Amino acid sequence: MATADRKDHIVQLSILIVDDTGFMRYVLRDLLMQNGLSRVAEAGSRDEALALAASLRPEAVVIDTTHEGAGGPALVTEMAGVLPAARIVAVIRTGDPAAAAAASRAGAEFTVVKPYDPAEVASLLSSLRSEPAAL
């Protein structure tokens, strides 16, 4: 990809945040926007997330797997089916390696820990902006 095209791709990256807590969606959205993203959508429930995924076709989806209200771990699997090309990020609790392993088995490519660390979110965005690993 040419440098100009790559820069345009970075700016145009679209992300869907799925979390049943409005404040946590706000915190993550703010961190993403501080790191240069402008195309961020939010869903507060499984049904809303699936509807937005179908209509917006985001390149990445960040799913809170810590609460069933946002769909929990099962939504990771569903979202991978709905958006097979999307990069899926599972939000897990600090110190929960079992949740990270379960999210990976469900189809998440990345995990991020809640509460959010700005440096970790910046690192995650760097990973999302890179080309997906070949399978």
N, C-alpha and C positions, 0 to 999 in steps of 0.2 A: 504494500500500500504506500503510495507517495506521501511525503510529509504533509502536504496541504490536505490530502484526503484523510490522513490519520488524525490531524488536528480537528477536522470537521466531525469525524466519527466520535472523538472524545467529547466534543461539545454536545453532540446530538444523542448521546447515550440516554436511553429512557429506562426508568426504574419504577416498579410498582412496590410500595411498602404495604405489607399486610400485618396489622397489629390491632388487637381489640381495644387498646388504650390510646385515646386521642393524644394525650400528652407525649407518649413514647413515639407515636408517628411524627409529631411535631419536632421532637428532639432529633430524630434521625433525619427527617427532611431538612432541617436546618443545617445539620452537619454535612449532608450531601450537597446542599446549595453553597455552603461555604467553600466546598471543594470544586466548584465550577459546574455543577449539574443544574440544569434548569427544567428538565423534563422528568418530573417526579410526580407520580400519582399515588393516592392513598386509598386503602380499603380497610374497613373495620370488622369485616366478617368474611367467612368462607364464600358465601354466595356473592357478595359484592366483589370479592377478589376474582372469582372466576368470570363474572360478567365483565369486569374491567380488563382482565387478561385477554378475553376473546375480542373485545372491541379495540383495545389500544395496542395489543401485541408488543409489550415491552421487551427490551433486550435482557433485562435482569429483573428478578423478583426477590425481595427480601421478606421472608416469612417468619413471624414470631411463632416458634414452636413450643414456647413455654406455657401457653394457655390454649385450651381447646376453642375458646371464643373466636379466635382468628383462624381456626382451622387445624391448629396443632400440627404434629408430624404428618398426619394423613394428607394434609394439603400440599406438602412437598411432593408427594407422589402424584397427586392429581394435577398439580401445576406442570410437572415434568411431562405429563401426557398431553396437556392442553397446549403447552408452549415448548415443544421439544428442542428448539434452538436457544431458548432462554437460559441464562446462567442463574442458577438458584442459590440463594444464600439463606441458611437457616440461622435464626437468632436463638441462642441458647443461654442458659444461666451460667454465671461464673462457677468454675469448678465442677462441671458436669460432663465428664468425658463420655459417659454412656449416651447422653443426648447427642453429642457430636457424632458418635459412631452410628446411632440410629438415623440421624439426619442424612449422613452420607449414604447409608444403605437405601434410604427413601429416594435419593436422587439429588441431594444438595451437593453442589460443587465446592461451596465455601461455608464457613460458619463465622459468626460474629457474636461476641459476648455482650450480654445485657447486665448491668448498665453500660452504655456505650462509652468507649474511650475514643476521643477525637483522633488520636494517632492511629488506632486500629481501623477506624472507618476510612481514613485517608489511605491506609495500606490496602484495605479491601477494594477501594475504588481503583487504585492502581492495578490491582489484579483483574478487576472487571473490565478495565480498559484495554488490557492485553488480549491477544488472540486466545481463544479457547484452546485447551490442549487437544491434540488429535487423539481420537479413540482407537 
